[in-house]
Amino acid sequence: MTTFLALSGGKDSMACLFLLKDSLAGAIYVDTGYGYPETAAVIDYAETLVPVHRVRVNRDAQQTACGIPADVVPLEWTVLGQHMTHQKPYRIQTSMQCCYDNIAQPLLQKAKALGATHLVYGQRDAETHRATARDGDETDGLIRLHPIESWTTAQVMDFLRQHMEIPAHFRLTHSSLDCYDCTAFRQQSQDRIEWTKTQYPAYYAAYAQKYNAILSAVEAAL
């Protein structure tokens, strides 16, 4: 049994790290190149506890090819839609495709390359956005472990206080902060968006430009 942690830099994956660090072969962090400074600081800290394998992906190339990620996707603005109709000023892809191509798939590939048999995720039942997989399920040849699956957010925070000083961004609903200009999962990201607007105006401007482009495309489609 060779177990690695899917480390995002958010509160849930850090709780898993402290809970299981003595039994982990290491952690895997996928760097999109668009993480916040807070995320980088958490990953650096995690590296003092276990070996962290960093996977750098080319998110720019993926989004150039597939488009801006969105929760509501006007069909004619997708790659296939523009092939079937006509070319638009930009492309739009599903949020699922963007996250899979840029985070989930590179993570699984690295885990397999490292010889992992089990992969720990900080997924919890209390989250509105979560995978269909449950603790102990097999995904793409790896057994998923969800050690905090039944924990509440309050339990996660209480546990973390016993092990570290809580970063301010851990109080955000979506605390992993993978991409500062992410236009997907808006329902779960309202507090992150407002926090970014205050703390990082330049990051917010990059987000707003893409989000407004999505709105224009959706309005045109409707």
Backbone as JSON, one array per atom type, in Angstrom:
{
  "sequence": "MTTFLALSGGKDSMACLFLLKDSLAGAIYVDTGYGYPETAAVIDYAETLVPVHRVRVNRDAQQTACGIPADVVPLEWTVLGQHMTHQKPYRIQTSMQCCYDNIAQPLLQKAKALGATHLVYGQRDAETHRATARDGDETDGLIRLHPIESWTTAQVMDFLRQHMEIPAHFRLTHSSLDCYDCTAFRQQSQDRIEWTKTQYPAYYAAYAQKYNAILSAVEAAL",
  "N": [[0.85, -1.2, 0.0], [0.81, 2.02, -1.07], [0.58, 5.27, -0.34], [-0.5, 8.44, -1.32], [-1.14, 11.96, -0.9], [-3.6, 14.06, -2.31], [-2.83, 17.16, -2.67], [-4.03, 20.34, -2.28], [-3.63, 22.72, -1.05], [-5.62, 23.87, 0.34], [-7.93, 24.07, 3.16], [-9.08, 21.54, 3.71], [-7.44, 19.56, 2.51], [-5.13, 20.04, 3.93], [-5.93, 19.34, 6.49], [-6.17, 16.6, 6.12], [-3.51, 16.03, 5.66], [-2.22, 16.54, 8.16], [-3.58, 14.63, 9.65], [-2.8, 12.18, 8.54], [-0.07, 12.17, 8.06], [2.08, 10.58, 8.96], [1.76, 8.2, 7.69], [1.88, 8.62, 5.03], [3.32, 8.41, 1.76], [3.96, 10.65, 0.52], [2.99, 13.85, -0.9], [1.02, 15.28, -3.55], [1.03, 18.07, -5.54], [-0.65, 20.07, -7.82], [0.33, 22.57, -9.86], [-1.05, 25.27, -11.32], [-0.01, 27.59, -12.22], [-1.37, 29.83, -11.69], [-1.95, 30.21, -9.06], [-2.63, 31.66, -5.81], [-0.55, 33.79, -3.7], [-0.93, 32.95, -1.07], [-1.56, 30.26, -1.33], [0.85, 29.22, -2.3], [2.44, 29.62, -0.03], [1.28, 27.85, 1.81], [1.76, 25.39, 0.55], [4.55, 25.34, 0.58], [4.92, 25.19, 3.34], [3.72, 22.7, 3.86], [5.58, 21.1, 2.67], [7.56, 20.93, 4.53], [6.7, 18.97, 6.14], [6.03, 16.59, 4.77], [7.28, 14.84, 1.84], [6.73, 16.74, -1.06], [5.45, 16.51, -4.22], [5.6, 18.42, -6.96], [3.61, 19.34, -9.65], [3.72, 20.95, -12.6], [1.54, 22.48, -14.79], [0.45, 23.32, -18.14], [-1.63, 25.52, -18.25], [-2.41, 27.7, -19.76], [-2.13, 26.87, -22.43], [-4.05, 24.86, -22.55], [-6.44, 26.31, -22.09], [-6.36, 28.06, -24.22], [-6.77, 26.31, -26.3], [-9.23, 25.11, -25.6], [-10.92, 26.92, -24.26], [-12.54, 29.45, -22.12], [-13.37, 28.56, -18.81], [-16.66, 27.71, -17.72], [-19.76, 27.64, -15.87], [-22.24, 27.68, -17.04], [-22.68, 26.97, -20.31], [-22.72, 28.27, -23.5], [-23.57, 26.58, -26.35], [-22.71, 27.09, -29.02], [-20.36, 28.39, -28.66], [-18.45, 26.66, -27.88], [-15.66, 24.47, -28.69], [-16.5, 22.45, -30.49], [-18.97, 23.57, -31.2], [-18.2, 25.89, -32.55], [-16.92, 24.79, -34.65], [-19.03, 23.64, -35.97], [-20.67, 25.79, -36.55], [-19.74, 28.88, -36.75], [-16.67, 30.74, -36.38], [-16.01, 32.29, -33.27], [-15.16, 35.19, -31.18], [-13.82, 34.13, -28.99], [-13.36, 31.05, -27.1], [-15.44, 28.84, -25.13], [-15.46, 26.59, -22.46], [-16.61, 23.72, -20.55], [-16.69, 23.87, -16.97], [-15.99, 21.5, -15.77], [-14.39, 20.17, -17.66], [-12.14, 21.84, -17.78], [-11.07, 21.69, -15.16], [-10.57, 18.96, -15.01], [-8.71, 18.49, -17.08], [-6.6, 20.2, -16.36], [-6.02, 19.79, -13.66], [-7.1, 17.37, -12.29], [-6.49, 15.14, -14.04], [-3.61, 15.43, -14.53], [-2.8, 15.05, -11.87], [-3.58, 12.39, -11.3], [-1.99, 11.06, -13.18], [0.6, 11.64, -12.25], [0.49, 10.43, -9.74], [0.28, 7.73, -10.44], [2.71, 7.43, -11.78], [4.43, 7.65, -9.66], [4.0, 5.33, -8.38], [1.78, 4.98, -6.76], [-0.82, 3.43, -4.87], [-2.98, 4.13, -3.43], [-4.91, 7.09, -3.04], [-5.31, 10.02, -1.3], [-7.99, 12.18, -0.67], [-9.37, 15.35, 0.23], [-12.14, 15.39, 0.31], [-15.47, 16.17, 1.34], [-18.69, 15.37, 2.72], [-20.25, 17.54, 3.34], [-19.79, 19.45, 1.44], [-21.05, 21.29, -1.32], [-20.22, 20.95, -3.89], [-18.86, 18.15, -5.07], [-17.15, 15.06, -5.83], [-18.58, 12.05, -7.3], [-17.49, 9.77, -6.32], [-16.81, 7.69, -3.47], [-15.41, 7.14, -0.18], [-12.97, 4.67, -0.38], [-13.62, 3.83, -2.92], [-12.63, 2.82, -6.25], [-10.78, 4.6, -8.61], [-9.79, 4.99, -11.8], [-7.81, 3.02, -11.49], [-6.73, 3.57, -8.99], [-7.16, 3.55, -5.46], [-9.42, 5.53, -3.75], [-9.2, 7.51, -0.87], [-11.04, 8.98, 1.68], [-10.64, 10.46, 4.33], [-11.81, 12.47, 5.91], [-14.41, 12.59, 5.25], [-16.94, 12.71, 6.53], [-16.74, 14.95, 8.11], [-17.57, 18.18, 9.41], [-17.31, 21.66, 8.37], [-16.63, 23.18, 10.6], [-15.48, 21.25, 12.26], [-13.21, 20.63, 10.8], [-11.78, 23.07, 10.91], [-11.43, 23.33, 13.69], [-9.8, 21.13, 14.18], [-7.53, 21.79, 12.66], [-6.59, 24.02, 14.06], [-5.28, 22.9, 16.15], [-2.88, 22.2, 15.13], [-1.7, 24.13, 13.49], [-1.25, 27.64, 12.68], [-4.1, 29.27, 11.65], [-4.51, 30.16, 8.34], [-5.83, 33.17, 6.88], [-7.31, 32.82, 4.51], [-8.38, 30.28, 4.7], [-10.85, 30.45, 5.73], [-12.52, 30.91, 3.68], [-15.02, 29.55, 1.49], [-14.21, 28.0, -0.73], [-11.2, 27.14, -0.42], [-8.82, 26.34, -1.58], [-7.8, 27.77, -3.71], [-6.89, 27.52, -6.47], [-6.76, 28.79, -9.04], [-6.5, 32.17, -9.7], [-8.02, 33.58, -11.53], [-10.24, 32.09, -12.04], [-13.29, 31.32, -13.54], [-15.23, 29.55, -13.05], [-17.47, 27.43, -11.08], [-18.98, 29.31, -9.68], [-21.05, 29.54, -7.82], [-20.02, 28.41, -5.5], [-17.99, 30.13, -5.0], [-18.36, 32.79, -4.31], [-17.54, 34.21, -1.98], [-14.78, 34.01, -2.28], [-14.37, 35.48, -4.62], [-15.15, 38.09, -3.86], [-13.31, 38.51, -1.83], [-10.92, 38.39, -3.28], [-11.25, 40.63, -4.89], [-10.88, 42.65, -3.05], [-8.37, 42.08, -1.84], [-6.59, 41.5, -3.94], [-6.6, 43.35, -6.44], [-5.65, 43.32, -9.12], [-5.7, 40.61, -9.8], [-8.43, 40.23, -9.59], [-9.33, 41.84, -11.68], [-8.42, 40.4, -13.9], [-10.0, 38.16, -13.64], [-12.6, 39.31, -13.86], [-12.64, 40.25, -16.49], [-12.72, 37.91, -18.01], [-15.04, 36.74, -17.0], [-17.02, 38.57, -17.72], [-16.89, 38.24, -20.44], [-17.96, 35.69, -20.72], [-20.59, 36.17, -19.81], [-21.5, 37.86, -21.86], [-21.5, 36.1, -24.03], [-23.35, 34.16, -23.2], [-25.68, 35.72, -22.96], [-25.98, 36.44, -25.64], [-26.52, 33.95, -26.73], [-28.96, 33.38, -25.6]],
  "CA": [[0.0, 0.0, 0.0], [1.59, 3.26, -1.19], [-0.46, 6.29, -0.27], [-0.16, 9.85, -1.52], [-2.21, 12.92, -0.66], [-3.88, 15.08, -3.3], [-2.66, 18.39, -1.88], [-4.46, 21.54, -3.0], [-3.28, 23.91, -0.3], [-6.8, 24.32, 1.05], [-8.07, 23.6, 4.55], [-9.41, 20.12, 3.81], [-6.27, 18.72, 2.21], [-4.18, 20.21, 5.03], [-6.42, 18.51, 7.59], [-5.78, 15.22, 5.78], [-2.06, 15.93, 5.81], [-1.91, 16.39, 9.58], [-4.2, 13.41, 10.13], [-2.2, 10.96, 8.0], [1.29, 12.43, 7.57], [3.03, 9.51, 9.31], [1.53, 7.03, 6.84], [1.91, 9.04, 3.63], [4.58, 8.37, 1.01], [4.18, 12.02, 0.08], [1.82, 14.59, -1.39], [1.13, 15.74, -4.94], [0.39, 19.38, -5.75], [-0.7, 20.5, -9.22], [0.52, 24.02, -9.95], [-1.59, 25.78, -12.59], [0.66, 28.83, -12.57], [-2.28, 30.93, -11.37], [-2.29, 30.15, -7.65], [-2.42, 32.85, -5.0], [0.61, 33.69, -2.81], [-1.32, 32.18, 0.11], [-1.45, 28.85, -1.68], [2.28, 28.9, -2.35], [2.95, 29.56, 1.34], [0.79, 26.61, 2.42], [2.47, 24.26, -0.06], [5.91, 25.38, 1.13], [4.83, 24.68, 4.71], [3.44, 21.27, 3.78], [6.82, 20.43, 2.26], [8.38, 20.68, 5.73], [6.09, 17.86, 6.86], [6.13, 15.39, 3.93], [7.76, 15.18, 0.5], [5.68, 17.24, -1.94], [5.78, 16.41, -5.64], [4.91, 19.51, -7.65], [3.34, 19.1, -11.08], [3.4, 22.21, -13.27], [0.78, 22.24, -16.02], [0.35, 24.45, -19.06], [-3.05, 25.88, -18.28], [-2.63, 28.64, -20.85], [-2.29, 26.12, -23.67], [-5.32, 24.16, -22.48], [-7.54, 27.25, -22.26], [-6.31, 28.57, -25.59], [-7.36, 25.28, -27.16], [-10.58, 24.7, -25.23], [-11.73, 28.07, -23.91], [-12.73, 29.93, -20.76], [-14.27, 27.65, -18.1], [-17.92, 28.31, -17.28], [-20.78, 26.73, -15.34], [-23.28, 27.67, -18.07], [-21.89, 27.03, -21.54], [-23.46, 28.39, -24.75], [-23.02, 25.52, -27.18], [-22.04, 27.55, -30.23], [-19.08, 28.99, -28.3], [-17.51, 25.59, -27.6], [-14.83, 24.09, -29.83], [-17.37, 21.75, -31.45], [-19.97, 24.5, -31.68], [-17.61, 26.81, -33.53], [-16.63, 23.98, -35.84], [-20.3, 23.37, -36.66], [-21.32, 27.05, -36.97], [-18.68, 29.77, -37.25], [-15.7, 31.12, -35.36], [-16.35, 33.4, -32.38], [-13.95, 35.87, -30.69], [-13.14, 33.29, -28.01], [-14.03, 29.78, -26.86], [-15.88, 28.58, -23.77], [-15.51, 25.16, -22.15], [-17.25, 23.42, -19.27], [-15.8, 23.92, -15.81], [-15.52, 20.14, -15.5], [-13.29, 19.84, -18.56], [-10.97, 22.62, -17.4], [-10.5, 21.14, -13.94], [-10.05, 17.61, -15.27], [-7.51, 18.57, -17.91], [-5.52, 20.97, -15.73], [-5.71, 19.38, -12.28], [-7.4, 15.97, -11.94], [-5.73, 14.18, -14.85], [-2.18, 15.47, -14.19], [-2.63, 14.49, -10.53], [-3.64, 10.94, -11.41], [-0.81, 10.6, -13.93], [1.75, 11.71, -11.35], [0.32, 9.4, -8.71], [0.63, 6.44, -11.05], [4.15, 7.44, -12.05], [5.1, 7.48, -8.36], [3.7, 4.0, -7.87], [0.73, 5.04, -5.75], [-1.95, 2.5, -4.91], [-4.08, 4.83, -2.78], [-4.8, 8.54, -3.14], [-6.15, 10.66, -0.29], [-8.64, 13.43, -1.04], [-10.04, 16.03, 1.34], [-13.56, 15.55, -0.03], [-16.39, 16.06, 2.47], [-20.12, 15.31, 2.38], [-20.85, 18.86, 3.56], [-19.53, 20.3, 0.29], [-22.08, 21.23, -2.36], [-19.57, 20.46, -5.12], [-17.98, 17.03, -4.73], [-17.18, 13.95, -6.79], [-19.5, 10.96, -6.98], [-16.73, 8.71, -5.65], [-16.87, 7.64, -2.01], [-14.24, 6.57, 0.48], [-12.75, 3.27, -0.72], [-13.9, 3.55, -4.33], [-11.47, 2.8, -7.16], [-10.88, 5.53, -9.73], [-8.67, 4.92, -12.73], [-6.77, 2.13, -10.97], [-6.27, 3.98, -7.66], [-8.19, 3.54, -4.41], [-9.61, 6.83, -3.13], [-9.41, 7.55, 0.57], [-11.66, 10.24, 2.11], [-10.63, 10.31, 5.79], [-12.63, 13.46, 6.61], [-15.64, 12.64, 4.46], [-18.11, 13.04, 7.35], [-16.45, 16.11, 8.95], [-18.13, 19.49, 9.08], [-16.29, 22.71, 8.25], [-16.21, 23.55, 11.96], [-14.57, 20.2, 12.73], [-11.94, 20.8, 10.08], [-11.1, 24.24, 11.45], [-11.02, 23.01, 15.07], [-8.67, 20.2, 14.1], [-6.37, 22.51, 12.16], [-6.09, 24.92, 15.11], [-4.41, 22.11, 17.03], [-1.64, 21.88, 14.43], [-1.11, 25.25, 12.75], [-1.95, 28.92, 12.71], [-5.05, 29.21, 10.54], [-4.42, 31.27, 7.37], [-7.1, 33.87, 6.71], [-8.09, 32.33, 3.37], [-9.02, 29.02, 5.03], [-12.24, 30.73, 6.08], [-13.29, 30.94, 2.44], [-15.66, 28.27, 1.18], [-13.3, 27.3, -1.63], [-9.95, 27.69, 0.11], [-7.6, 25.84, -2.23], [-7.29, 28.89, -4.51], [-6.1, 26.96, -7.57], [-6.57, 29.77, -10.11], [-7.09, 33.43, -9.27], [-8.95, 34.09, -12.54], [-11.2, 31.03, -12.34], [-14.65, 31.79, -13.77], [-16.11, 28.41, -12.83], [-17.92, 27.14, -9.71], [-19.29, 30.62, -9.11], [-21.92, 29.38, -6.66], [-19.2, 28.13, -4.33], [-16.83, 31.02, -4.98], [-18.74, 34.18, -4.1], [-16.68, 34.85, -0.98], [-13.44, 34.12, -2.85], [-14.37, 36.57, -5.6], [-15.16, 39.35, -3.13], [-12.02, 38.6, -1.12], [-9.92, 38.71, -4.3], [-11.47, 42.02, -5.31], [-10.32, 43.52, -2.01], [-6.97, 41.79, -1.55], [-5.76, 41.44, -5.15], [-7.36, 43.99, -7.52], [-5.19, 42.9, -10.45], [-6.26, 39.28, -10.01], [-9.88, 40.38, -9.81], [-9.51, 42.4, -13.02], [-8.25, 39.3, -14.85], [-11.21, 37.35, -13.51], [-13.76, 40.05, -14.35], [-12.6, 40.32, -17.95], [-13.18, 36.62, -18.54], [-16.43, 36.51, -16.59], [-17.87, 39.42, -18.57], [-16.92, 37.62, -21.77], [-18.93, 34.59, -20.62], [-21.92, 36.76, -19.75], [-21.87, 38.35, -23.2], [-21.79, 34.95, -24.89], [-24.6, 33.54, -22.73], [-26.76, 36.62, -23.35], [-26.16, 36.34, -27.09], [-27.12, 32.65, -27.01], [-30.36, 33.37, -25.14]],
  "C": [[0.89, 1.24, 0.0], [0.6, 4.41, -1.34], [0.1, 7.69, -0.43], [-1.39, 10.71, -1.26], [-2.36, 13.85, -1.86], [-3.92, 16.41, -2.56], [-3.02, 19.61, -2.72], [-3.97, 22.81, -2.34], [-4.45, 24.51, 0.43], [-6.91, 23.67, 2.42], [-8.3, 22.1, 4.64], [-8.21, 19.21, 3.53], [-5.21, 18.86, 3.31], [-4.63, 19.42, 6.26], [-6.04, 17.05, 7.35], [-4.29, 15.02, 5.97], [-1.68, 15.72, 7.27], [-2.44, 15.07, 10.13], [-3.4, 12.17, 9.74], [-0.71, 11.08, 7.68], [2.28, 11.3, 7.88], [2.86, 8.28, 8.43], [1.57, 7.36, 5.36], [3.3, 8.84, 3.02], [4.94, 9.77, 0.53], [2.88, 12.66, -0.35], [2.1, 15.05, -2.81], [0.35, 17.04, -5.07], [0.48, 19.75, -7.22], [-0.7, 22.02, -9.26], [0.05, 24.51, -11.31], [-0.85, 27.0, -13.09], [-0.17, 30.05, -12.23], [-2.73, 30.89, -9.9], [-2.01, 31.47, -6.96], [-1.14, 32.69, -4.17], [0.3, 32.87, -1.56], [-1.2, 30.68, -0.14], [0.01, 28.41, -1.69], [2.86, 28.76, -0.95], [2.52, 28.28, 2.03], [1.53, 25.4, 1.85], [3.91, 24.2, 0.46], [5.93, 24.83, 2.56], [4.6, 23.18, 4.72], [4.7, 20.48, 3.45], [7.77, 20.22, 3.43], [7.87, 19.47, 6.5], [6.19, 16.54, 6.1], [6.75, 15.79, 2.6], [6.58, 15.62, -0.37], [6.18, 17.2, -3.38], [4.94, 17.44, -6.39], [4.81, 19.2, -9.14], [2.92, 20.42, -11.71], [2.7, 21.9, -14.59], [0.75, 23.51, -16.87], [-1.12, 24.81, -19.23], [-3.36, 26.83, -19.43], [-2.9, 27.91, -22.16], [-3.65, 25.42, -23.69], [-6.49, 25.12, -22.72], [-7.53, 27.9, -23.63], [-7.0, 27.59, -26.54], [-8.84, 25.06, -26.88], [-11.49, 25.83, -24.77], [-11.75, 28.42, -22.44], [-13.68, 28.97, -20.04], [-15.51, 28.37, -17.58], [-18.87, 27.24, -16.76], [-21.95, 26.6, -16.3], [-22.59, 27.93, -19.39], [-22.79, 27.15, -22.76], [-22.81, 27.49, -25.81], [-22.23, 26.02, -28.38], [-20.69, 28.2, -29.94], [-18.05, 27.93, -27.88], [-16.67, 25.3, -28.83], [-15.69, 23.42, -30.9], [-18.4, 22.71, -32.05], [-19.43, 25.44, -32.74], [-17.2, 26.07, -34.8], [-17.9, 23.78, -36.66], [-20.97, 24.65, -37.16], [-20.28, 27.99, -37.57], [-17.81, 30.21, -36.09], [-16.17, 32.35, -34.59], [-15.06, 34.04, -31.87], [-13.15, 35.04, -29.68], [-13.95, 32.01, -27.83], [-14.43, 29.67, -25.39], [-15.97, 27.07, -23.57], [-16.24, 24.95, -20.83], [-16.22, 23.51, -18.15], [-15.21, 22.56, -15.52], [-14.31, 19.79, -16.38], [-12.01, 20.56, -18.15], [-10.29, 22.02, -16.18], [-9.9, 19.75, -14.17], [-8.73, 17.68, -16.03], [-6.32, 19.18, -17.16], [-5.13, 20.52, -14.33], [-5.9, 17.88, -12.07], [-6.55, 14.97, -12.73], [-4.23, 14.24, -14.57], [-1.88, 14.88, -12.8], [-2.62, 12.97, -10.59], [-2.42, 10.39, -12.14], [0.43, 10.6, -13.05], [1.67, 10.64, -10.28], [0.72, 8.02, -9.25], [2.12, 6.33, -11.31], [4.96, 7.21, -10.78], [4.84, 6.11, -7.74], [2.63, 3.97, -6.79], [-0.31, 3.95, -5.97], [-3.2, 3.16, -4.33], [-3.83, 6.34, -2.86], [-5.82, 9.17, -2.19], [-6.69, 11.98, -0.82], [-9.32, 14.03, 0.18], [-11.52, 16.25, 1.07], [-14.43, 15.32, 1.2], [-17.84, 16.07, 2.0], [-20.79, 16.67, 2.49], [-20.66, 19.8, 2.37], [-20.65, 20.17, -0.75], [-21.51, 20.73, -3.68], [-18.57, 19.39, -4.73], [-18.14, 15.93, -5.77], [-18.19, 12.89, -6.36], [-18.8, 9.85, -6.21], [-16.83, 8.85, -4.13], [-15.57, 7.04, -1.47], [-14.13, 5.08, 0.16], [-13.03, 2.91, -2.16], [-12.6, 3.55, -5.15], [-11.74, 3.74, -8.33], [-9.62, 5.42, -10.57], [-7.5, 4.12, -12.16], [-6.23, 2.48, -9.6], [-7.44, 3.95, -6.68], [-8.24, 4.93, -3.78], [-9.85, 6.67, -1.64], [-9.94, 8.93, 0.95], [-11.74, 10.24, 3.64], [-11.48, 11.32, 6.55], [-13.98, 13.62, 5.91], [-16.84, 13.12, 5.27], [-17.91, 14.3, 8.2], [-17.22, 17.34, 8.47], [-16.99, 20.49, 8.91], [-15.75, 23.1, 9.61], [-15.24, 22.52, 12.52], [-13.2, 20.31, 12.07], [-11.14, 21.94, 10.69], [-10.61, 23.98, 12.88], [-9.81, 22.08, 15.08], [-7.4, 20.92, 13.65], [-5.76, 23.42, 13.22], [-5.15, 24.2, 16.08], [-3.02, 21.91, 16.42], [-0.96, 23.06, 13.76], [-1.88, 26.53, 13.02], [-2.83, 28.99, 11.47], [-4.85, 30.4, 9.6], [-5.8, 31.89, 7.15], [-7.95, 33.27, 5.59], [-8.74, 30.97, 3.64], [-10.48, 29.22, 5.43], [-13.12, 30.89, 4.84], [-13.88, 29.57, 2.16], [-14.74, 27.41, 0.32], [-11.89, 27.81, -1.34], [-8.69, 27.2, -0.57], [-6.99, 26.87, -3.17], [-6.4, 28.43, -5.65], [-5.76, 27.99, -8.64], [-7.26, 31.08, -9.73], [-8.09, 34.0, -10.27], [-10.01, 33.07, -12.92], [-12.61, 31.6, -12.44], [-15.67, 30.68, -13.56], [-16.51, 28.3, -11.36], [-18.28, 28.43, -8.97], [-20.15, 30.51, -7.85], [-21.12, 29.17, -5.38], [-18.07, 29.14, -4.13], [-17.15, 32.49, -4.72], [-17.82, 34.88, -3.1], [-15.25, 34.99, -1.48], [-13.34, 35.3, -3.81], [-14.32, 37.92, -4.89], [-13.85, 39.58, -2.39], [-10.9, 38.99, -2.1], [-10.03, 40.16, -4.74], [-10.84, 42.99, -4.33], [-8.81, 43.34, -1.87], [-6.06, 41.87, -2.77], [-6.53, 42.03, -6.34], [-6.94, 43.55, -8.92], [-5.7, 41.5, -10.78], [-7.74, 39.37, -10.33], [-10.15, 40.92, -11.22], [-9.38, 41.32, -14.09], [-9.47, 38.39, -14.84], [-12.4, 38.03, -14.18], [-13.81, 40.11, -15.87], [-13.13, 39.03, -18.57], [-14.65, 36.37, -18.2], [-17.39, 37.34, -17.44], [-17.97, 38.87, -19.99], [-17.93, 36.47, -21.79], [-20.35, 35.13, -20.61], [-22.4, 37.23, -21.11], [-22.25, 37.19, -24.11], [-23.11, 34.29, -24.5], [-25.8, 34.42, -23.13], [-27.04, 36.53, -24.84], [-26.87, 35.02, -27.45], [-28.59, 32.62, -26.64], [-31.22, 34.41, -25.85]]
}
